[in-house]
């Protein structure tokens, strides 16, 4: 959780979209290629952050705008940070 907190302090995400981008980036760097809502919820809890009213809406919007990719396997939905999403985080939560 220390590395996650450091990312949060570095980027100061203001929206749930940006928080989810930070979480996805963190999970990817921690060796989690793909993740689900459970992992995102754990990140919110680890930081004591308030969950969004509708996490699926946040994830679907990020997927629709190309920051995340979504795949369904065995009835489970998993997400991955795309190259665009990774660049967004590394550019300080801005599109270049």
FENLIN-V689405 format. One record per residue. N is the residue number from 1. RES is the residue in three letters. SS is DSSP state (h for helix, s for strand, l for the rest). PSI is psi in radians with two decimals (999 if undefined). D_LAST is the distance of its C-alpha to the last C-alpha in Angstrom with 2 decimals. Layout:
# FENLIN-V689405
N RES SS PSI D_LAST
N RES SS PSI D_LAST
This chain:
# FENLIN-V689405
1 UNK l -0.35 28.43
2 UNK h -0.79 27.91
3 UNK h -0.65 24.70
4 UNK h -0.77 23.43
5 UNK h -0.69 24.51
6 UNK h -0.72 22.75
7 UNK h -0.74 19.37
8 UNK h -0.77 20.20
9 UNK h -0.53 21.20
10 UNK h -0.74 18.15
11 UNK h -0.31 15.59
12 UNK l 1.08 18.05
13 UNK l 2.34 17.02
14 UNK l -0.38 18.48
15 UNK l 2.84 18.60
16 UNK h -0.61 20.21
17 UNK h -0.83 17.12
18 UNK h -0.62 15.32
19 UNK h -0.79 18.65
20 UNK h -0.64 18.97
21 UNK h -0.76 15.58
22 UNK h -0.79 16.91
23 UNK h -0.76 20.24
24 UNK h -0.72 19.04
25 UNK h -0.82 17.21
26 UNK h -0.84 20.42
27 UNK h -0.70 22.69
28 UNK h -0.73 21.00
29 UNK h -0.36 21.42
30 UNK l 0.17 24.96
31 UNK l 0.13 25.81
32 UNK l 1.70 25.57
33 UNK l -0.82 23.92
34 UNK l 2.78 24.61
35 UNK s 2.83 25.59
36 UNK l -2.98 27.24
37 UNK h -0.53 27.77
38 UNK h -0.82 30.32
39 UNK h -0.67 27.89
40 UNK h -0.77 25.46
41 UNK h -0.72 28.55
42 UNK h -0.66 29.64
43 UNK h -0.79 26.40
44 UNK h -0.80 26.89
45 UNK h -0.72 30.52
46 UNK h -0.55 29.92
47 UNK h -0.07 27.99
48 UNK l 0.48 30.35
49 UNK l 2.61 27.64
50 UNK l 2.30 28.77
51 UNK l 2.62 28.06
52 UNK l 2.72 26.49
53 UNK l -0.62 29.24
54 UNK l 1.61 28.00
55 UNK h -0.62 25.92
56 UNK h -0.64 26.21
57 UNK h -0.76 24.53
58 UNK h -0.81 21.50
59 UNK h -0.71 21.40
60 UNK h -0.67 22.02
61 UNK h -0.72 19.26
62 UNK h -0.60 16.73
63 UNK h -0.79 18.42
64 UNK h -0.61 18.44
65 UNK l 0.08 14.70
66 UNK l 0.15 14.24
67 UNK l -0.50 13.35
68 UNK s 2.66 16.98
69 UNK s 2.70 19.67
70 UNK s 2.38 23.22
71 UNK s 2.62 26.53
72 UNK s 2.20 30.07
73 UNK s 2.26 32.79
74 UNK l 0.70 36.32
75 UNK l 0.04 35.54
76 UNK s 2.41 32.76
77 UNK s 2.24 29.14
78 UNK s 2.58 26.64
79 UNK s 2.70 22.86
80 UNK s 2.53 20.40
81 UNK s 2.25 16.82
82 UNK l 3.03 14.97
83 UNK h -0.72 12.60
84 UNK h -0.74 9.80
85 UNK h -0.71 11.36
86 UNK h -0.77 11.71
87 UNK h -0.68 8.16
88 UNK h -0.81 7.56
89 UNK h -0.83 10.59
90 UNK h -0.37 10.12
91 UNK l 0.33 7.08
92 UNK l 0.61 9.71
93 UNK l 0.72 9.51
94 UNK l 2.60 6.25
95 UNK l 2.46 3.77
96 UNK l 999 0.00
